[in-house]
Amino acid sequence: MRLEYFQMIDRFVAVDVGGRVARAICTVPLQSTVFEGHFPGYPLMPGVLLIECMAQTTGWLVSALTGFTGLPALAGVKEGKIRNAVFPGDELEFEGKVIHEGSGYAVGEAKGWCKGAVICDATLTYRIVPYPSAELRAGLWEWAERINFPAKEFAK
Amino acid sequence: MRGPMRPGLLAPGWAGASSSKDQRARLMSTTFDKVAEIIAETCDIPRENIKPESHAINDLEIDSLDFLDIAFAIDKAFGIKLPLEQWTQEVNDGKATTDQYFVLKNLCERIDELIAAKGA
């Protein structure tokens, strides 16, 4: 997890675009300035960052389904639940499923686990927006390779 | 012996001697009722304020994010995919007005067309 870059995923361990499901591993770093403030003397992974882990896992899947034609911008989080505390060093696994691909939007369901126990889940809505810069889209392939996502296979 | 025929037992598609115009109006009314229920539930708008002539944006003040939730519910309920991107493009290019897609009776007509196209 590159917390300072807000890039939460270390690597995808399963990507089934046809089956509309993907799984990713995110390991919480031992050190981060985030933990100096949240909280002093009690470093705790912020729940909103768990939502972000779910959003990124499912977001990459939405990108593949839509052929990397636009950026899946997180537009809605429903029934978001943080069920357990997560600490520095914890290895987390997330699963994202796309349950509906609409015109210009997509809806997914995501869940996270730590040591076999569910830590969070949510229903996520994405608005697919045109890439705001060519640089962003061009940089996706290297990023995808780093996290083991087969992006080029699905790019239109 | 056959008992008296009760209207409630007629098959939903039974049209008797009514014209295709009547059928279209009946279909539209069913679609409108479902769409109005979806809007009422999704946006917490009293059902009685939602009328066929209501404009989703101008009259009901539904914003684009809430409209995504409505589109999701409509797609699911009718088994269709509202072409929101195409509609937005047409409005932005001046080829269509928002009334054509967001006045509810017009939206319901578009939905009925998409359902018919799916079955064709």
Interface residues (C-beta under 8 A of the other chain):
Chain A: A75 G76 H100 G102 S103 G104 Y105 V107 T125 R127
Chain B: L65 L68 D69 A71 F72 D75 K76 K81 L82 P83 L84 E85 Q86 T88
